[in-house]
Amino acid sequence: MNLSPLAAAVEPASRFANPFATCWTRPGAMPWIGEGGASSDALTTRLVTLGGGQIIGPHGVGKSTLLAALAERMADRAEDWLVLDGAEQLSWFERRRLTRRFRRGEVRPIVTTHRRLGLPVLVELRPSRQLFERLFESLIAHHATPVTLADAAACYDRYGPNLREVWFALYDRHHRLTAAS
C-alpha cells in the first residue's frame, strides 16, 4: 500500500511505540501486583476456604489480571470453578441465580465486579499512588516516552481510581508529545 506524503504524515505511530497502548495495558498484559498482603498464594487459600468469591474494584485496577492468575492456579484442582469476568453485566435474575447456586453448593464462582453481588468478597482492590507509579515505571521501562512521572501523577490525580482512564489519558499525552517533536 502506497501512502501519499500527506497520508503518511497523519498516519498514527505504531501502537507498539506507545507504552500506554492497550496492547500493554489491557487486562492481563501487565503482571498482577498485590498490595497489603493480597498475595496470590493467600488469595488462593482464601478462595478455597470460601468456596468461591468476588474480586471487586474500579476499572483498570487489575481485577481481570488477578482473575486470570487465580483461574490458572485453580485449574490444577479437582473441583470445577466458574470463572466470570464482569459479573455485573449479568441480568438481575442471572446474578440472583448465581448467588443462590453458590449458597446451595452447586457452583464455585470466581468473578470480577465493580460492586458487591451477594457472593463472599475475596478481595476489594483499590489502586494506590504507589501501585500506579510501579505500573507506570514498568510500562516505560521498555519504551521511550516524553511522558514524565509528574505528567502521570497529574493524570492519576484527575481520574482517581479509574486506571483505565489514566492509561487512555497517558496514551493521548504520549501521542501529542511525540507528534509535536
Accessible surface in RSA format (square Angstrom, percent):
REM  Atomic radii and reference values for relative SASA: ProtOr
REM  Chains: A
REM  Algorithm: Lee & Richards
REM  Probe-radius: 1.40
REM  Slices: 20
REM RES _ NUM      All-atoms   Total-Side   Main-Chain    Non-polar    All polar
REM                ABS   REL    ABS   REL    ABS   REL    ABS   REL    ABS   REL
RES MET A   1   205.83 106.6 121.17  80.2  84.66 201.6  97.60  83.0 108.23 143.4
RES ASN A   2   154.50 106.5 123.33 119.2  31.16  75.0  34.04  81.9 120.46 116.4
RES LEU A   3    75.70  42.2  47.86  34.2  27.84  70.0  49.31  34.6  26.39  71.0
RES SER A   4    62.50  52.8  48.49  64.7  14.01  32.3  46.29  98.6  16.21  22.7
RES PRO A   5   120.15  87.6 106.54  97.1  13.60  49.5 114.33  94.4   5.81  36.1
RES LEU A   6   137.35  76.5 131.51  94.1   5.84  14.7 135.54  95.2   1.81   4.9
RES ALA A   7    33.30  30.6  29.23  45.1   4.07   9.3  32.29  45.5   1.01   2.7
RES ALA A   8    53.92  49.6  38.23  59.0  15.68  35.7  39.06  55.0  14.85  39.3
RES ALA A   9    82.58  75.9  41.67  64.3  40.91  93.1  53.99  76.0  28.59  75.7
RES VAL A  10   112.10  73.8  86.92  78.7  25.17  60.7  93.61  81.3  18.49  50.1
RES GLU A  11    94.95  54.5  78.50  59.4  16.45  39.2  23.76  46.0  71.19  58.1
RES PRO A  12    85.14  62.0  70.98  64.7  14.15  51.5  73.59  60.8  11.55  71.8
RES ALA A  13    68.66  63.1  44.60  68.8  24.07  54.7  56.56  79.7  12.10  32.1
RES SER A  14    65.04  55.0  45.19  60.3  19.84  45.7  49.21 104.8  15.83  22.2
RES ARG A  15   125.07  52.5 119.99  61.2   5.08  12.1  43.62  59.6  81.45  49.4
RES PHE A  16   105.00  52.5 101.34  62.8   3.66   9.5 101.71  61.7   3.29   9.4
RES ALA A  17    53.63  49.3  39.43  60.9  14.20  32.3  48.38  68.1   5.25  13.9
RES ASN A  18     7.11   4.9   7.11   6.9   0.00   0.0   6.04  14.5   1.07   1.0
RES PRO A  19     0.01   0.0   0.00   0.0   0.01   0.0   0.01   0.0   0.00   0.0
RES PHE A  20     1.69   0.8   0.00   0.0   1.69   4.4   0.00   0.0   1.69   4.8
RES ALA A  21     2.63   2.4   1.97   3.0   0.66   1.5   2.63   3.7   0.00   0.0
RES THR A  22    76.03  54.1  73.31  74.3   2.72   6.5  45.27  60.8  30.76  46.5
RES CYS A  23    20.13  15.2  11.37  12.7   8.75  20.6  14.45  36.6   5.68   6.1
RES TRP A  24    78.26  31.4  76.14  36.9   2.11   5.0  76.92  41.0   1.33   2.2
RES THR A  25    20.44  14.5   5.55   5.6  14.89  35.5   0.43   0.6  20.01  30.3
RES ARG A  26   127.96  53.7 120.52  61.4   7.44  17.7  47.90  65.5  80.05  48.5
RES PRO A  27    91.52  66.7  71.62  65.3  19.90  72.3  79.16  65.4  12.37  76.9
RES GLY A  28    42.72  52.7   0.00   N/A  42.72  52.7  15.66  43.0  27.06  60.6
RES ALA A  29    38.05  35.0   3.27   5.0  34.78  79.1   8.36  11.8  29.69  78.6
RES MET A  30    26.69  13.8  24.18  16.0   2.51   6.0  25.44  21.6   1.24   1.6
RES PRO A  31   101.22  73.8  86.25  78.6  14.96  54.4  97.26  80.3   3.96  24.6
RES TRP A  32    45.27  18.2  18.50   9.0  26.78  62.9  18.46   9.8  26.82  43.5
RES ILE A  33    38.17  21.7  26.13  19.5  12.04  29.0  29.27  21.1   8.90  24.1
RES GLY A  34    29.85  36.8   0.00   N/A  29.85  36.8   4.84  13.3  25.01  56.0
RES GLU A  35    56.94  32.7  38.99  29.5  17.95  42.7  33.64  65.1  23.30  19.0
RES GLY A  36    88.45 109.1   0.00   N/A  88.45 109.1  46.05 126.4  42.40  95.0
RES GLY A  37    70.09  86.4   0.00   N/A  70.09  86.4  42.18 115.7  27.91  62.5
RES ALA A  38    14.61  13.4   9.45  14.6   5.16  11.7  13.27  18.7   1.34   3.5
RES SER A  39    56.15  47.4  48.54  64.8   7.61  17.5  47.49 101.1   8.66  12.1
RES SER A  40    32.20  27.2  29.02  38.7   3.18   7.3   6.73  14.3  25.47  35.7
RES ASP A  41    87.68  61.4  84.55  84.2   3.13   7.4  29.75  70.0  57.93  57.8
RES ALA A  42    49.61  45.6  36.10  55.7  13.51  30.7  45.29  63.8   4.32  11.4
RES LEU A  43     8.13   4.5   8.13   5.8   0.00   0.0   8.13   5.7   0.00   0.0
RES THR A  44    10.24   7.3  10.24  10.4   0.00   0.0  10.24  13.8   0.00   0.0
RES THR A  45    89.92  64.0  85.85  87.0   4.07   9.7  62.87  84.4  27.05  40.9
RES ARG A  46   105.83  44.4 101.99  52.0   3.85   9.2  34.74  47.5  71.09  43.1
RES LEU A  47     0.00   0.0   0.00   0.0   0.00   0.0   0.00   0.0   0.00   0.0
RES VAL A  48    50.07  33.0  41.24  37.3   8.83  21.3  41.24  35.8   8.83  24.0
RES THR A  49   111.56  79.3  77.70  78.8  33.87  80.7  67.88  91.2  43.69  66.0
RES LEU A  50    55.07  30.7  36.98  26.5  18.09  45.5  40.80  28.7  14.27  38.4
RES GLY A  51    13.01  16.0   0.00   N/A  13.01  16.0  11.83  32.5   1.18   2.6
RES GLY A  52     0.00   0.0   0.00   N/A   0.00   0.0   0.00   0.0   0.00   0.0
RES GLY A  53     0.00   0.0   0.00   N/A   0.00   0.0   0.00   0.0   0.00   0.0
RES GLN A  54     0.89   0.5   0.89   0.7   0.00   0.0   0.00   0.0   0.89   0.7
RES ILE A  55     0.00   0.0   0.00   0.0   0.00   0.0   0.00   0.0   0.00   0.0
RES ILE A  56     6.26   3.6   6.26   4.7   0.00   0.0   6.26   4.5   0.00   0.0
RES GLY A  57     4.32   5.3   0.00   N/A   4.32   5.3   4.32  11.8   0.00   0.0
RES PRO A  58    37.97  27.7  30.11  27.4   7.87  28.6  37.36  30.8   0.61   3.8
RES HIS A  59    59.17  32.3  58.44  40.6   0.72   1.9  34.28  35.3  24.89  29.0
RES GLY A  60    33.78  41.7   0.00   N/A  33.78  41.7  19.82  54.4  13.96  31.3
RES VAL A  61     9.73   6.4   1.40   1.3   8.32  20.1   1.93   1.7   7.80  21.1
RES GLY A  62    18.46  22.8   0.00   N/A  18.46  22.8  16.51  45.3   1.96   4.4
RES LYS A  63    16.97   8.3  15.14   9.3   1.83   4.4   8.32   7.5   8.65   9.2
RES SER A  64    26.03  22.0  19.62  26.2   6.40  14.8   7.49  15.9  18.54  26.0
RES THR A  65    20.49  14.6  18.88  19.1   1.61   3.8  10.67  14.3   9.83  14.9
RES LEU A  66     0.00   0.0   0.00   0.0   0.00   0.0   0.00   0.0   0.00   0.0
RES LEU A  67     7.91   4.4   7.91   5.7   0.00   0.0   7.91   5.6   0.00   0.0
RES ALA A  68    58.96  54.2  47.15  72.8  11.81  26.9  54.17  76.3   4.79  12.7
RES ALA A  69    35.30  32.5  25.66  39.6   9.64  21.9  34.00  47.9   1.30   3.4
RES LEU A  70     0.00   0.0   0.00   0.0   0.00   0.0   0.00   0.0   0.00   0.0
RES ALA A  71    25.66  23.6  19.52  30.1   6.14  14.0  20.65  29.1   5.01  13.3
RES GLU A  72   135.41  77.7 123.76  93.6  11.64  27.7  43.98  85.1  91.43  74.6
RES ARG A  73    94.85  39.8  80.21  40.9  14.65  34.9  30.84  42.2  64.01  38.8
RES MET A  74     2.79   1.4   1.53   1.0   1.26   3.0   1.70   1.4   1.09   1.4
RES ALA A  75    79.84  73.4  42.98  66.3  36.86  83.8  55.40  78.0  24.44  64.8
RES ASP A  76   134.19  94.0  97.52  97.1  36.67  86.7  34.47  81.1  99.72  99.5
RES ARG A  77   100.05  42.0  82.57  42.1  17.47  41.6  16.59  22.7  83.46  50.6
RES ALA A  78   107.26  98.6  64.86 100.1  42.39  96.4  76.77 108.1  30.49  80.8
RES GLU A  79    69.19  39.7  54.73  41.4  14.46  34.4  31.14  60.2  38.05  31.1
RES ASP A  80   130.60  91.5 116.31 115.8  14.29  33.8  38.05  89.5  92.55  92.3
RES TRP A  81    34.53  13.9   6.84   3.3  27.69  65.0   8.00   4.3  26.53  43.0
RES LEU A  82    71.78  40.0  66.12  47.3   5.66  14.2  70.07  49.2   1.71   4.6
RES VAL A  83    64.09  42.2  38.32  34.7  25.78  62.1  38.32  33.3  25.78  69.9
RES LEU A  84    47.18  26.3  46.48  33.3   0.70   1.7  47.18  33.1   0.00   0.0
RES ASP A  85    78.48  55.0  53.72  53.5  24.76  58.5  24.62  57.9  53.86  53.7
RES GLY A  86    12.68  15.6   0.00   N/A  12.68  15.6   8.91  24.5   3.77   8.5
RES ALA A  87     0.00   0.0   0.00   0.0   0.00   0.0   0.00   0.0   0.00   0.0
RES GLU A  88    28.88  16.6  18.89  14.3   9.99  23.8  12.78  24.7  16.10  13.1
RES GLN A  89   152.65  85.4 116.40  85.1  36.24  86.3  46.14  98.2 106.51  80.8
RES LEU A  90    49.51  27.6  42.77  30.6   6.74  16.9  46.50  32.7   3.01   8.1
RES SER A  91    62.31  52.7  46.70  62.3  15.62  36.0  53.77 114.5   8.54  12.0
RES TRP A  92   157.58  63.2 151.52  73.3   6.06  14.2 123.54  65.9  34.04  55.2
RES PHE A  93   122.93  61.5 121.87  75.5   1.07   2.8 121.87  73.9   1.07   3.1
RES GLU A  94    64.95  37.3  63.60  48.1   1.35   3.2  22.80  44.1  42.15  34.4
RES ARG A  95    46.90  19.7  45.76  23.3   1.14   2.7   7.16   9.8  39.73  24.1
RES ARG A  96   121.55  51.0 114.31  58.3   7.24  17.2  31.64  43.2  89.91  54.5
RES ARG A  97   115.17  48.4 112.77  57.5   2.40   5.7  23.99  32.8  91.18  55.3
RES LEU A  98    16.10   9.0  12.53   9.0   3.57   9.0  15.45  10.8   0.65   1.8
RES THR A  99    11.08   7.9  11.08  11.2   0.00   0.0   8.81  11.8   2.28   3.4
RES ARG A 100    94.13  39.5  92.72  47.3   1.41   3.3  25.14  34.4  68.99  41.8
RES ARG A 101    84.17  35.3  84.17  42.9   0.00   0.0  12.09  16.5  72.08  43.7
RES PHE A 102    32.74  16.4  26.61  16.5   6.14  16.0  26.61  16.1   6.14  17.6
RES ARG A 103   170.73  71.7 133.94  68.3  36.79  87.6  57.89  79.1 112.84  68.4
RES ARG A 104   153.75  64.6 116.79  59.5  36.96  88.0  46.31  63.3 107.44  65.1
RES GLY A 105    63.61  78.4   0.00   N/A  63.61  78.4  32.09  88.1  31.52  70.6
RES GLU A 106    92.57  53.1  59.92  45.3  32.66  77.8  35.81  69.3  56.77  46.3
RES VAL A 107    19.51  12.8  12.97  11.7   6.54  15.8  17.81  15.5   1.70   4.6
RES ARG A 108    65.83  27.6  64.93  33.1   0.90   2.1  22.47  30.7  43.36  26.3
RES PRO A 109     0.00   0.0   0.00   0.0   0.00   0.0   0.00   0.0   0.00   0.0
RES ILE A 110     0.00   0.0   0.00   0.0   0.00   0.0   0.00   0.0   0.00   0.0
RES VAL A 111     0.00   0.0   0.00   0.0   0.00   0.0   0.00   0.0   0.00   0.0
RES THR A 112     1.44   1.0   1.44   1.5   0.00   0.0   0.00   0.0   1.44   2.2
RES THR A 113     0.82   0.6   0.00   0.0   0.82   1.9   0.82   1.1   0.00   0.0
RES HIS A 114    69.48  38.0  48.83  33.9  20.66  52.8  35.21  36.3  34.28  39.9
RES ARG A 115   121.08  50.8 117.15  59.7   3.93   9.3  60.57  82.8  60.51  36.7
RES ARG A 116   152.22  63.9 131.25  66.9  20.98  49.9  59.33  81.1  92.89  56.3
RES LEU A 117    23.93  13.3   5.78   4.1  18.15  45.6  13.07   9.2  10.86  29.2
RES GLY A 118    41.05  50.6   0.00   N/A  41.05  50.6  28.70  78.8  12.35  27.7
RES LEU A 119     8.88   4.9   0.38   0.3   8.50  21.4   1.40   1.0   7.49  20.1
RES PRO A 120    36.81  26.8  23.60  21.5  13.21  48.0  36.02  29.7   0.80   4.9
RES VAL A 121    31.69  20.9  26.02  23.6   5.67  13.7  26.02  22.6   5.67  15.4
RES LEU A 122     5.45   3.0   0.00   0.0   5.45  13.7   0.00   0.0   5.45  14.7
RES VAL A 123    22.36  14.7  17.55  15.9   4.81  11.6  22.36  19.4   0.00   0.0
RES GLU A 124    60.84  34.9  40.76  30.8  20.08  47.8  10.74  20.8  50.10  40.9
RES LEU A 125    18.85  10.5  16.97  12.1   1.89   4.7  18.54  13.0   0.31   0.8
RES ARG A 126   167.56  70.4 150.71  76.8  16.86  40.1  59.41  81.2 108.16  65.5
RES PRO A 127    15.34  11.2   1.22   1.1  14.12  51.3   1.22   1.0  14.12  87.8
RES SER A 128    39.99  33.8  34.68  46.3   5.31  12.2  39.73  84.6   0.25   0.4
RES ARG A 129    89.61  37.6  83.99  42.8   5.62  13.4  45.92  62.8  43.69  26.5
RES GLN A 130   126.16  70.5 120.09  87.8   6.07  14.5  34.54  73.5  91.62  69.5
RES LEU A 131    11.01   6.1  11.01   7.9   0.00   0.0  11.01   7.7   0.00   0.0
RES PHE A 132     0.09   0.0   0.09   0.1   0.00   0.0   0.09   0.1   0.00   0.0
RES GLU A 133    53.06  30.5  52.84  40.0   0.22   0.5   8.73  16.9  44.32  36.2
RES ARG A 134   114.44  48.0 106.31  54.2   8.13  19.3  39.93  54.6  74.50  45.2
RES LEU A 135    14.24   7.9  14.24  10.2   0.00   0.0  14.24  10.0   0.00   0.0
RES PHE A 136     0.82   0.4   0.82   0.5   0.00   0.0   0.82   0.5   0.00   0.0
RES GLU A 137    83.30  47.8  80.01  60.5   3.29   7.8  41.83  80.9  41.46  33.9
RES SER A 138    53.67  45.4  37.58  50.1  16.09  37.1  42.33  90.1  11.34  15.9
RES LEU A 139    11.58   6.4   8.40   6.0   3.17   8.0  10.77   7.6   0.80   2.2
RES ILE A 140    46.24  26.3  34.06  25.4  12.18  29.4  34.06  24.5  12.18  33.1
RES ALA A 141    71.39  65.6  31.13  48.0  40.26  91.6  42.00  59.1  29.39  77.9
RES HIS A 142   156.43  85.5 124.89  86.8  31.54  80.7  87.93  90.6  68.49  79.7
RES HIS A 143    41.80  22.8  34.77  24.2   7.03  18.0  26.05  26.9  15.75  18.3
RES ALA A 144    97.37  89.5  69.26 106.9  28.12  64.0  80.16 112.9  17.21  45.6
RES THR A 145    31.67  22.5   2.72   2.8  28.95  69.0   5.68   7.6  25.98  39.3
RES PRO A 146    61.34  44.7  38.70  35.3  22.64  82.3  51.77  42.7   9.57  59.5
RES VAL A 147     5.23   3.4   0.00   0.0   5.23  12.6   0.00   0.0   5.23  14.2
RES THR A 148    72.08  51.3  66.18  67.1   5.89  14.0  68.86  92.5   3.21   4.9
RES LEU A 149    69.96  39.0  64.49  46.1   5.46  13.7  64.49  45.3   5.46  14.7
RES ALA A 150    75.26  69.2  59.64  92.0  15.62  35.5  66.47  93.6   8.79  23.3
RES ASP A 151    28.00  19.6  22.78  22.7   5.22  12.3   4.10   9.7  23.89  23.8
RES ALA A 152     0.00   0.0   0.00   0.0   0.00   0.0   0.00   0.0   0.00   0.0
RES ALA A 153    19.93  18.3  19.77  30.5   0.15   0.3  19.93  28.1   0.00   0.0
RES ALA A 154    61.18  56.2  49.99  77.1  11.19  25.4  55.32  77.9   5.86  15.5
RES CYS A 155    17.82  13.5  15.98  17.8   1.84   4.3   1.70   4.3  16.12  17.4
RES TYR A 156    25.93  12.1  25.93  14.8   0.00   0.0  14.70  11.0  11.23  13.8
RES ASP A 157    95.49  66.9  65.00  64.7  30.49  72.1  33.75  79.4  61.74  61.6
RES ARG A 158   185.24  77.8 148.93  75.9  36.32  86.5  51.81  70.8 133.44  80.9
RES TYR A 159    63.25  29.5  49.92  28.4  13.33  34.7  35.28  26.5  27.97  34.5
RES GLY A 160    21.14  26.1   0.00   N/A  21.14  26.1  20.56  56.4   0.58   1.3
RES PRO A 161    75.57  55.1  73.87  67.3   1.70   6.2  74.96  61.9   0.61   3.8
RES ASN A 162    37.23  25.7  37.23  36.0   0.00   0.0  13.13  31.6  24.10  23.3
RES LEU A 163     0.01   0.0   0.01   0.0   0.00   0.0   0.01   0.0   0.00   0.0
RES ARG A 164   107.47  45.1 105.77  53.9   1.70   4.1  24.77  33.9  82.70  50.1
RES GLU A 165    64.88  37.2  64.20  48.6   0.68   1.6  13.28  25.7  51.60  42.1
RES VAL A 166     0.00   0.0   0.00   0.0   0.00   0.0   0.00   0.0   0.00   0.0
RES TRP A 167     7.08   2.8   7.08   3.4   0.00   0.0   5.64   3.0   1.44   2.3
RES PHE A 168    87.10  43.6  86.62  53.7   0.48   1.3  86.62  52.5   0.48   1.4
RES ALA A 169    19.87  18.3  11.49  17.7   8.38  19.1  17.38  24.5   2.50   6.6
RES LEU A 170     0.00   0.0   0.00   0.0   0.00   0.0   0.00   0.0   0.00   0.0
RES TYR A 171    68.57  32.0  68.57  39.0   0.00   0.0  40.82  30.7  27.75  34.2
RES ASP A 172    70.41  49.3  68.73  68.4   1.68   4.0  11.65  27.4  58.76  58.6
RES ARG A 173    74.84  31.4  74.84  38.2   0.00   0.0  14.21  19.4  60.63  36.7
RES HIS A 174    10.39   5.7  10.39   7.2   0.00   0.0   4.56   4.7   5.83   6.8
RES HIS A 175    73.84  40.4  73.47  51.1   0.37   1.0  40.06  41.3  33.78  39.3
RES ARG A 176   135.27  56.8 127.63  65.1   7.63  18.2  70.14  95.9  65.13  39.5
RES LEU A 177    52.32  29.1  46.11  33.0   6.21  15.6  46.33  32.5   5.99  16.1
RES THR A 178    53.94  38.4  40.98  41.5  12.96  30.9  35.82  48.1  18.12  27.4
RES ALA A 179    75.20  69.1  37.94  58.6  37.26  84.8  49.50  69.7  25.70  68.1
RES ALA A 180    90.91  83.6  48.48  74.8  42.44  96.5  59.82  84.2  31.09  82.4
RES SER A 181   124.69 105.4  59.76  79.8  64.93 149.6  77.51 165.1  47.18  66.1
END  Absolute sums over single chains surface
CHAIN  1 A    10386.3       8085.9       2300.4       5801.7       4584.6
END  Absolute sums over all chains
TOTAL         10386.3       8085.9       2300.4       5801.7       4584.6
